Amino acid sequence: MTAVTIQCCAPIAREPLPEREAAELAVMLKAVADPVRLRLLSMIGSHAGGEACVCDLTDAFDLTAPTISHHLKVLRTAGLIDGDRRGTWVYYRIIPEAVNKLGALFAPLSEPATA
């Protein structure tokens, strides 16, 4: 008989999250739960060079510049993006470790959960 490895459980289903980690992840999940912020994160991450000027982001939305700034601040506070001011503009980039942490939360593993 051949052993078969079945992709089972994402890390969230393998063991209970510690309280502190759950709180940190909840902040990130709340940040990306908004469609505008999710689009902003995607636009920043997929922009040439891995960073985007706020001036490249605002035209994609039918929102005011202060509203876009608010959404970017939420993403930054959640630790998903970082930014640098260069003259008049701020350039944003994804923080790969944070985004990868979110992705890994739901990614299936090749080993089943242990009891």
C-alpha positions as CSV (number, residue, x, y, z in Angstrom):
1,M,0.0,0.0,0.0
2,T,1.3,3.5,-0.9
3,A,1.1,6.4,1.5
4,V,-0.7,9.4,0.1
5,T,-0.1,12.9,1.3
6,I,-3.3,14.9,1.2
7,Q,-3.2,18.6,1.4
8,C,-5.1,19.2,4.5
9,C,-5.2,22.2,6.6
10,A,-4.0,25.7,6.4
11,P,-2.0,26.9,9.5
12,I,-5.2,28.5,10.9
13,A,-6.8,25.0,11.0
14,R,-3.7,23.2,12.3
15,E,-3.5,24.7,15.7
16,P,-5.1,27.6,17.6
17,L,-3.5,30.9,17.1
18,P,-2.0,32.6,20.1
19,E,-3.9,35.6,21.3
20,R,-1.3,38.2,20.3
21,E,-0.8,36.7,16.8
22,A,-4.6,36.6,16.2
23,A,-4.8,40.3,17.2
24,E,-2.0,41.2,14.8
25,L,-3.5,39.2,11.9
26,A,-7.0,40.7,12.6
27,V,-5.6,44.2,12.1
28,M,-4.2,43.1,8.7
29,L,-7.3,41.3,7.7
30,K,-9.5,44.3,8.6
31,A,-7.2,46.5,6.5
32,V,-7.6,44.3,3.4
33,A,-11.3,43.7,3.9
34,D,-12.1,47.0,2.3
35,P,-12.3,46.8,-1.6
36,V,-10.5,50.1,-2.0
37,R,-7.6,49.1,0.2
38,L,-7.4,45.7,-1.4
39,R,-7.2,47.3,-4.8
40,L,-4.5,49.8,-3.5
41,L,-2.5,46.9,-2.1
42,S,-2.7,45.1,-5.5
43,M,-1.9,48.2,-7.4
44,I,1.2,48.9,-5.3
45,G,2.4,45.3,-5.4
46,S,2.0,45.0,-9.1
47,H,3.4,48.4,-10.1
48,A,6.6,48.4,-12.1
49,G,9.6,48.4,-9.7
50,G,7.5,47.2,-6.8
51,E,6.5,50.6,-5.6
52,A,4.0,53.2,-6.6
53,C,3.7,56.9,-6.2
54,V,0.5,58.1,-4.6
55,C,0.1,60.2,-7.8
56,D,-0.2,56.9,-9.7
57,L,-2.9,55.6,-7.4
58,T,-5.4,58.4,-7.1
59,D,-6.7,58.5,-10.7
60,A,-7.8,54.9,-10.5
61,F,-10.6,55.8,-8.0
62,D,-13.5,58.1,-7.9
63,L,-12.5,59.3,-4.5
64,T,-10.9,62.4,-3.1
65,A,-7.1,62.5,-2.4
66,P,-7.7,62.7,1.4
67,T,-9.9,59.5,1.2
68,I,-7.1,57.7,-0.7
69,S,-4.6,59.0,1.9
70,H,-6.8,57.6,4.7
71,H,-6.9,54.1,3.0
72,L,-3.1,54.2,2.5
73,K,-2.7,55.1,6.2
74,V,-4.8,52.1,7.3
75,L,-2.7,49.8,5.1
76,R,0.5,51.4,6.5
77,T,-0.7,51.2,10.1
78,A,-1.6,47.5,9.6
79,G,2.0,46.9,8.5
80,L,1.2,45.9,5.0
81,I,2.9,48.8,3.2
82,D,5.6,51.3,3.8
83,G,6.3,54.6,2.1
84,D,9.0,57.2,1.5
85,R,8.5,60.9,0.8
86,R,10.4,62.1,-2.2
87,G,9.8,65.7,-2.8
88,T,6.1,66.3,-3.0
89,W,5.1,62.7,-3.4
90,V,5.0,59.6,-1.3
91,Y,6.1,56.3,-2.9
92,Y,4.6,53.1,-1.4
93,R,5.7,49.5,-1.4
94,I,4.4,46.3,0.0
95,I,6.1,44.8,3.0
96,P,6.5,41.2,1.7
97,E,6.8,39.5,5.1
98,A,3.5,40.9,6.2
99,V,1.6,40.0,3.0
100,N,3.3,36.5,2.9
101,K,2.1,36.0,6.5
102,L,-1.5,36.7,5.5
103,G,-1.1,34.3,2.5
104,A,0.4,31.6,4.6
105,L,-2.5,31.8,7.0
106,F,-4.8,30.2,4.5
107,A,-2.3,28.3,2.3
108,P,-2.8,24.5,2.5
109,L,0.0,22.4,4.0
110,S,1.1,19.0,2.9
111,E,0.8,17.5,6.4
112,P,-2.4,16.9,8.2
113,A,-3.2,18.6,11.5
114,T,-1.9,16.9,14.7
115,A,-4.1,16.2,17.5
